[in-house]
Amino acid sequence: MEPKGYELLKIETKITVLEKELSALFENFKNYESKKDATMENSAYQKLQKMNVCCLNLLQTYREYTKNLKNNI
């Protein structure tokens, strides 16, 4: 069952909020990287960075999906 109207708008709004939040987190990661401090050597930090990139890609894919869904309604 595909979401319609208001439900689709709610989904798009959630995606937008998550995109902004993850983008802000990603910018923080980039700032840490530019400092080249001991944080970069931390494997947990590197795993978090990879997870963040994955989440951004996932949100981008959901964004494309909802746009396509909206255009097909």
N, C-alpha and C positions, 0 to 999 in steps of 0.2 A: 504494500500500500504506500503510495507516494504522498508526501506532505503537500498541502495546497494552501494558498493564500497566507493567512496569518501564521500558520504553523511554519511555513517556509521562511517567512520574515523573522520569526523567533530564532530559527536555526541560523540564518545568515547573521543575525545580531550576535549570537553566541560565538560564531566563527570570527567575526570582526574583533570582538573583545579579546579572544584568545590569541589572535594574530598580533594584536598590539602588545599584549603582555609578553608573548614569546619574543617578539622583535626587540623589546626593551631588554630582556634577559640576554639575548644574543649580542646586543651592543655592549653589554657589560662584559661578556666573554671576550669580545674583540678588544676591549680596553685592557683587560688583563693580559691578553696575548701580546699586545704592543709593548707592555712593560717588561716582558721576558723575565719574570721573576721565578722564584721557586715553585709557584703555583702551577706552572706549566709542566713541571716534572711529576706532579701528583696524578696517578693513574685514575683516581676517582674523578678528578676534575676533567680529565680528557674524556672519560665515559659520559659525564654530564654534558659536555660540549657536543659529543656525537648524538646524544639523545635529544638535545635542543635542536640541532639541525634536522634530525628526523621528524620531530614534532612540527617544525616550520614547513617542511615538505608535505607532511600529512595535511596540515591546515590549508596549504595552497591547493592540494588535490581536492579537498572538500569544497573549497571556494569554487573551483572550476566545476565540480559536480553540481553544486546548487545553482550556479549560473546557467548551466546547460538544462537543468531541470526546470528552472524558471522560464527559460526561453521556449521550452517544449509544452508549457501549460497553455 
